């Protein structure tokens, strides 16, 4: 297990890794989401406009 990142408590197989993004004004947003590395699990947490959501479908962006 990676000591720098927590183990996923949903599947106990993957680890949760942080993802960053950019805001509307181009400011960096560190740790906007945390995603499980186990593809079968799909657990994720996101922060959008100050609200926390979890379990949303993960898909690649067309950008």
N, C-alpha and C positions, 0 to 999 in steps of 0.2 A: 504494500500500500504506500502511496505517496504521502510522506509526512507533511508536506506543505499544503495539501488540500484534504478536506474531510471526505470520509467514505459516505457513499449514498446510503441513507437509512431506509430507503424504499426497497432497493434490491440487494443491498449488502455485497454487490459485486463491483460496481463502478465507483469512480470518485467524482466529486463535484468540482468542476473547473469554472472559474469566473470568466465571463465575456464582457468586453467593454464596447462602447458605441460612441457616437457623436450626437450632440443635441442639435436642435434646429439652428442655433447660432454658431455651430461649429465647435462648441466647447466639448472637451473630452468628458465622457461619463464612465468612470471606472466601476467595474463590477455591476453593470446594469442587469446582468443575468447570471445565474449559476445553472449549469447543465450537467447531467450524469453522463459519464463517458461510455456507459453500457448501452449500445443501440437498442436492445430489447426493452430496456427500462423506460427511457424517454422522460424521466423526471426533470423538471426545470422550474426555476423561480425567476420572475422578471419584475423590474420596477418600471412602470410607465406612468408618467405624470404624477409621481408621488404615490401611486397605488401599487401594491404588491399583488401579483397574480401567479398562479402555479398551474402546471399541467396543460398549458396551451400546446397545441400541435407544433412540433419543430419542423421547419422547412427551410430550404435555402432561399436566399434572396435573389431576385433577378438583377440586382444592381451591380 
